[in-house]
Amino acid sequence: MSATAERIVAELRTLRSERGIAGMKRFGIVSAAGMLGIGMTQLRPLARAHRRDHALAAELFERGIHEARILATLVADPRQVTRAQMERWVRRSDNWAQTDSLAFLLDRTGFAEEKAHAWSAKRAEFVKRTGFAMMAGMAVHRKELPDDVFQRMLPVIRREAGDERNFVKKAVNWALRQIGKRNPRLRRAAIAEAKRIAELDSPAARWIARDALRELERLPVRD
């Protein structure tokens, strides 16, 4: 590892907090990698000094420490991310905090739509969550994308709405709500899709639909 990566990892270890680790576990953040209990309020300032240092990000991710992986997603340059790197990182992310931070990096890549669709159909829980978290992230971050990109996501959301796993169904719901909040046209499309989802014979689907409709139908209409 480079001296910079070693220094950052050493600094992370000094910030270890047993209370922080316990708090993460209460929120369902558990990782096979070592955990230090460091929150985003401490990680973001560390990342700012190394923003877009893609080589450093790769080194940090390989350290096998939960917080180093989160930091890697904050440091990495989306313009330099490759498809192979996306696959490696998503398959090694094993909790929702890692997947969501990763999604907010990958949703800015040129392969975002392709991978979001591909991962949405995977069985692996956190790969699948990443796909839907990317859809949500694209709806927020990618202002330049046409509505058609998001229209294509709605049938995928309905297709996977029956997945009862908590971390998946919440991401499916998240994607639906964020697409609906993007603009009035997509709001109408998302509401129509949510009503179709509500008719599915699945507790997860009915929860996704009710929660999305509760938010989207209350939004002011600005046609």
C-alpha distance (Angstrom), angle and dihedral (degrees) to the residues before:
residue distance angle dihedral
M1 . . .
S2 3.76 . .
A3 3.79 119.9 .
T4 3.82 89.1 -111.3
A5 3.78 92.8 54.9
E6 3.80 91.8 46.7
R7 3.79 90.9 50.3
I8 3.80 92.8 49.9
V9 3.80 93.0 48.1
A10 3.81 90.0 48.8
E11 3.81 89.4 51.1
L12 3.80 91.0 49.7
R13 3.79 90.2 53.6
T14 3.80 90.9 54.4
L15 3.82 88.6 57.3
R16 3.80 94.4 55.3
S17 3.80 112.2 139.7
E18 3.79 124.4 -172.0
R19 3.78 88.4 -164.1
G20 3.78 89.2 52.9
I21 3.80 91.6 50.6
A22 3.80 90.8 50.7
G23 3.79 90.7 49.2
M24 3.80 91.8 51.5
K25 3.78 91.3 51.2
R26 3.81 90.3 52.6
F27 3.79 87.5 58.5
G28 3.80 93.2 48.7
I29 3.80 96.8 -100.7
V30 3.78 105.9 141.0
S31 3.79 124.9 150.4
A32 3.77 136.2 -173.2
A33 3.79 84.6 -141.6
G34 3.79 117.8 79.0
M35 3.79 114.7 -80.0
L36 3.79 125.1 -147.8
G37 3.80 101.0 -178.1
I38 3.82 95.3 -121.2
G39 3.79 116.9 153.1
M40 3.80 130.5 -143.1
T41 3.80 92.2 -103.2
Q42 3.80 87.4 67.9
L43 3.80 97.6 36.7
R44 3.81 97.8 51.9
P45 3.84 95.3 61.1
L46 3.82 89.3 49.5
A47 3.79 90.0 52.0
R48 3.82 95.7 50.4
A49 3.78 93.8 69.3
H50 3.81 91.4 54.9
R51 3.78 103.0 35.3
R52 3.83 114.0 158.5
D53 3.82 93.7 8.1
H54 3.76 92.7 139.1
A55 3.79 96.9 177.9
L56 3.79 90.3 53.4
A57 3.80 90.4 49.2
A58 3.80 90.5 55.1
E59 3.80 90.9 51.3
L60 3.78 93.1 48.9
F61 3.78 93.8 49.2
E62 3.79 91.3 53.4
R63 3.80 92.6 55.9
G64 3.79 91.3 85.3
I65 3.81 94.2 -132.6
H66 3.79 117.7 128.4
E67 3.81 94.8 -134.7
A68 3.81 92.6 44.7
R69 3.80 88.9 55.8
I70 3.80 91.0 50.6
L71 3.79 90.0 47.9
A72 3.80 90.0 50.2
T73 3.80 90.9 58.5
L74 3.81 90.0 51.7
V75 3.81 93.2 49.3
A76 3.82 101.2 40.4
D77 3.80 122.7 102.7
P78 3.83 110.6 -124.4
R79 3.81 89.7 -153.5
Q80 3.81 90.0 63.4
V81 3.80 98.0 44.7
T82 3.80 113.4 114.8
R83 3.78 129.4 -156.4
A84 3.81 89.9 -111.6
Q85 3.80 91.2 53.1
M86 3.80 91.0 48.9
E87 3.79 90.0 54.4
R88 3.81 93.6 47.4
W89 3.78 94.4 48.7
V90 3.79 97.4 43.9
R91 3.80 92.8 50.3
R92 3.80 91.5 51.9
S93 3.81 95.2 47.7
D94 3.79 107.0 98.8
N95 3.79 107.6 175.2
W96 3.78 138.2 44.6
A97 3.81 95.1 -105.6
Q98 3.80 91.1 58.3
T99 3.78 94.7 43.1
D100 3.80 94.3 48.6
S101 3.79 93.7 47.4
L102 3.80 88.6 47.1
A103 3.80 91.4 48.9
F104 3.80 90.6 54.4
L105 3.80 88.3 57.2
L106 3.79 97.5 42.4
D107 3.80 96.0 45.1
R108 3.82 86.5 72.3
T109 3.81 95.0 55.9
G110 3.77 126.9 99.7
F111 3.81 89.4 -115.2
A112 3.80 96.6 52.4
E113 3.80 99.4 111.0
E114 3.79 92.7 42.5
K115 3.80 94.1 51.5
A116 3.80 95.3 40.4
H117 3.80 89.6 57.9
A118 3.79 94.0 43.3
W119 3.81 95.2 47.9
S120 3.80 93.3 44.9
A121 3.81 88.0 69.5
K122 3.81 96.3 48.9
R123 3.79 122.4 109.4
A124 3.82 95.7 -141.9
E125 3.80 105.8 101.9
F126 3.78 100.3 -136.9
V127 3.81 95.6 38.3
K128 3.79 87.7 54.4
R129 3.80 92.2 46.4
T130 3.80 90.0 52.2
G131 3.79 90.6 55.1
F132 3.79 92.5 55.9
A133 3.80 93.6 39.6
M134 3.81 86.8 55.9
M135 3.80 90.2 53.3
A136 3.81 89.4 52.4
G137 3.79 91.0 46.3
M138 3.79 93.2 48.8
A139 3.79 90.1 52.5
V140 3.81 89.4 56.1
H141 3.81 103.2 34.7
R142 3.81 107.3 30.8
K143 3.79 101.9 72.4
E144 3.81 91.8 162.0
L145 3.81 96.1 61.8
P146 3.81 119.9 103.6
D147 3.79 121.9 -119.3
D148 3.80 90.8 -108.9
V149 3.81 90.0 72.7
F150 3.80 89.8 61.0
Q151 3.79 95.2 38.3
R152 3.81 86.7 61.4
M153 3.80 90.2 55.2
L154 3.81 96.3 56.7
P155 3.83 97.2 74.1
V156 3.82 88.2 47.9
I157 3.79 89.8 53.7
R158 3.81 90.3 51.9
R159 3.81 91.5 46.2
E160 3.82 92.2 56.3
A161 3.80 99.0 35.3
G162 3.79 91.4 101.9
D163 3.80 94.4 65.9
E164 3.79 102.8 116.2
R165 3.81 96.8 -163.2
N166 3.78 108.9 117.3
F167 3.80 98.7 -133.2
V168 3.79 91.6 47.4
K169 3.80 99.0 45.7
K170 3.81 91.4 48.5
A171 3.80 90.6 52.9
V172 3.82 91.9 47.5
N173 3.80 88.7 51.7
W174 3.80 91.1 46.3
A175 3.80 91.8 53.7
L176 3.80 92.4 49.1
R177 3.81 93.5 49.4
Q178 3.81 95.2 46.4
I179 3.78 92.8 48.8
G180 3.79 88.9 50.4
K181 3.79 92.0 51.1
R182 3.80 94.0 52.2
N183 3.82 97.0 84.9
P184 3.84 140.7 -31.3
R185 3.80 94.6 -91.0
L186 3.79 92.9 53.0
R187 3.80 90.4 42.0
R188 3.80 89.9 60.4
A189 3.79 91.1 45.9
A190 3.80 92.6 48.6
I191 3.81 92.3 48.6
A192 3.80 90.4 51.0
E193 3.81 90.1 49.0
A194 3.80 91.8 47.7
K195 3.80 89.9 54.2
R196 3.80 90.0 52.6
I197 3.81 89.9 48.3
A198 3.82 89.9 51.7
E199 3.80 88.9 63.1
L200 3.80 93.8 58.7
D201 3.79 117.9 107.6
S202 3.79 95.5 -117.4
P203 3.83 133.1 101.0
A204 3.81 89.6 -143.5
A205 3.79 92.4 52.0
R206 3.79 92.7 48.4
W207 3.82 90.6 49.8
I208 3.81 91.8 48.6
A209 3.80 91.1 49.9
R210 3.82 96.4 45.5
D211 3.79 93.6 47.5
A212 3.81 93.6 46.7
L213 3.81 93.7 46.5
R214 3.79 91.4 48.1
E215 3.81 89.2 60.4
L216 3.79 102.7 32.5
E217 3.80 97.5 47.0
R218 3.80 90.6 54.1
L219 3.80 94.6 54.3
P220 3.80 115.5 107.7
V221 3.78 113.1 -105.1
R222 3.81 111.9 -121.2
D223 3.79 106.0 175.9
